[in-house]
Amino acid sequence: MTLGSHLTPLARSHIAQADVIFAGLSDGIVEMWLQRMHPDVRSLQSYYQEGKSRLTTYRQWVDLMMTEVRAGKRVCGVFYGHPGIFAWAPHKAIEAARAEGYAAHMEPGISAEDCLYADLGIDPGRFGCQHFEASQLLLFERRIDPTGYLVLWQVGLVGDRSLARFQTGPAYRQVLVELLSQHYPLDHEVIVYRAATLPIQQPRMRRVALRDLPNIELPAEETVVLPPSETLRPNLAVQAKLAALDEQEKAGLPV
């Protein structure tokens, strides 16, 4: 996620040994830095266009990479964060390469999720943590558990069914707020988060009331986190079963 510091030695080795690099990165400065590491870096960013489906763009990325693979090149795709998180093309490229008999694998990286836990001081093991892409949460019937953390990705694009926009407006976010208000009070504090991608940056964290979410600037790169609004409720029936098993063990009986 952050230039230089989050690149593992093994990932650096793959970059150095590749014949050609395809880059889908977060910042032009990061791309320039990568170009100092390898003489043949090909940017994928120019394939994005307003009004063009992102799925079409991602298919073009896969075709570009597979063309070089079929030509006998050692190909490395470099993507910001973890290459398999909110990234359709890397998964598809590996799937296509393996289907044609080529060796391919994904090297894990540090994701925005990892940075989020560190920067916000959240331990997902304490209360549990749900993650949803914001539009998917709207378009499908999903179960929200307000006793744990709720992490919503790409809220700036929420409600975009065309996959062709770079942002949707306040009215779309209002639909999201209406859905969330079934589980959270409108004055519930939410955190709008963005990880740092350059060493000179600091992570961006804003705290707003749920009702104000439609009215703030919200780029697609920012993630919305809803802390728990309810306390965990004991499952007394299950606890009783476990207590009975404990007593059986203490008595030396098989469980």
N, C-alpha and C positions, 0 to 999 in steps of 0.2 A: 504493500500500500504506500509506504513512504520511500521516496527515492533513496536507493543505496542501502539503507539500513535494514530493509526487510527482504533482501535478496539472499537466499541461502547459498552456501558454497556449491552445493550440487547443481542448483539451477544455473549459477554462473558458469559452471563447467559445461553444461549442456549448450548454453549460448555460445561459448567459445569454440566448441567442437562442431557446431552446425555449419552447413554450407550456406543456408539462407535463413533469415529471421523475418517472421511476420509479426508486426507489433500492433496491438490494440491497447493503448496506454491512456492514462488519465490526464496527461499534460504534455505539451510540446517540449518542455524542458526535460522531462523524463525520456522522451523519444530521442532528443539530442544526446543525452547521457548514454543511452543504449547504442547509438551510432558510434560512439567512441570505443565501445567494446567489440564491435563487429563491423566489417566493411560492407556487408550486404543486408541492410535493414530496410524492410518494405512496410510502410505505414498502411494500416487498414482504415484509418479514420476518415479518409476522403470518400469512402463508400457510403457513409451516412449522408442522408439528404432529407430535408423537411418534406413531408408528404410521401416519402418512400417507405414502404414497410420495412421495419427492422429485420424481419425474418428474411426478406429478400437480400438485405445487406449481409446477413450472417451466412446465407447460402453461398453468396459470392466469395466470402472469406474462405469457406470450406473448399470451394472449387479452386481458388488460388493456391491454397496449401497443397491440395491433392495433385494439382498439375505438376508441382515441383517434386512431390514424392514419387509420382509415376515416372518422372524423368531421372530417377535414381539419386536425387539429392537427399541429404540429411537435413530435415526441416525442423525448425523450432518455432513454435508460436509463443509469443511473450505477451501476457495480458496482466493488467493491473490487479492487485489483490490475489486471491485464490483463483486460478483459471477455471475452476469448475463451479463457482458460486455466482449465480445470476449471469451465466455465460453459456449460451446454447452452442455456439460455434466450436469451442474446444472439445466438448463432448462428442459432437457430431463428426468432427475431423478424425478423432481417434477411432470412433466407430467405423467410419468409412475406410480408414487405412487398414484396420484389422480385418474388415470384410474382404479386402482385396489381397490379404496375405502379408501385409507389411507389419513390422514391429512398431508399436506405438504405446506410449504411456503418458500419464499426467503427473507432473511433479507438484505436490501441494505447496501452497504459499500462505502468507498471512492475509486474511481477509478483513473487510470492513467490520465483520462480526467480531473478530478477535480484538480489533482496536476498540470497538464499542464496549466490550466487557472491561477492558483495561481502563479506558478513559472515563467511563461512567461509574466504575466501581461496582459492577453488577456481577454476582456469582449466579449463573443459571441453575446451579444445584440447590440454591437456598429455597426458592419458591417455584422453580420451574420456569420455562421460557418458551413461548410460542412464536414462530416466525411465519409471516404470510406476505406474499406479494400483494400490494394494496388492491389492485384491480381484481385479482383472483378472489380476494375476500368479499368484494362486492358482487361479483358475477356468479359465485357459487355459494351454496349453503355450507358454511363452516361453523364449527363450535368454538366460541371464545370462552376462555377461562379467566375471569377477572381476578382470581387469587394468585396468578403468576404474572410474570412480565409478558407484555405483548409487543413484538417488534414488527413494524410495518415498513416494507421496502418499496421504494419508487412511488411514494405518495404524490410526488409532483406530477406523475403521469396517471394518477388514479382515474379509472373510468375510460381510458383510451382503448377502444376496441379495434381501432384501425392499425395499431402498432406503427403508426406513421407520424405521430406528433412528438415533439420534444418536451411538451408541457401541456397540462390541462389547467383550467381556471378554477376560481373559487367555487363556482356552482357544483363542480364535480366533487370537490373536497367536502362540500356541504352534505352531499349524499353519503359520503363516508362517515362524517360526524353523526348524521342521523342514525346510521347503523350502529356505531360505537356507543351512542347514547342509550341504547337498550341495555348496555352492560356497565357503563361508567357515567357518573354525574357530569354535567357539562362544565362544572368548575374543576374537574379533575386535572391535575397538572401533568402535561405530557412533555417529553424532551425531544427536541429536534436536533439531530446529531449529524455531523460530518467529520470523517477522519482526515487527518493531515496527510497530504500526498507529497509535500516538499519539506525538507528539514527545517526550513525557515518558517514554516507554518505551525500554528497551534490547532488542535482539534476545535471544531465549532460546536458549541452546545448552547441551545436556547430553551428556556422553559416557558411554556404558554398554557393557558387554559384550553381544554378541549374545544370549547365553543369558538375560540379564536383561530383555530387551525386553518379555516378557509381564507382568512384575511391577511396572512403573512406571506412573504416571499418564500417559496419552497422549490428549489431546483430538484431535479430528479435524483441527484446524487445524495440527497440528504435522507436520513432514515428517521422515522418517528417511533419513539419508545413510550409505551404506556406502563408505568409502574402498577403494581397490584392495587386494586381499589377495595378488595375484600380480604378478610383473613381466611386462612386455611380452616376447613371444617373437619374435625376428626371423624373418621369412619369407624364408629363404635363397634359395628358388627365384625369387621375384619380384625380390629384390635382384640376383640374377645377371642376370636379363633386363634390368633397368634399367642395370646396369653395362655390358652389351653395347651397349645403345642409346647410352650416353654415349660409348663408344669409337667407334661409327659416326659420331656427330656430330663428334668430334675429327678423324676421318679425312676429313671432308668428304663423307661418304656420306649419301644420303637416308635418313631414318628414318620 
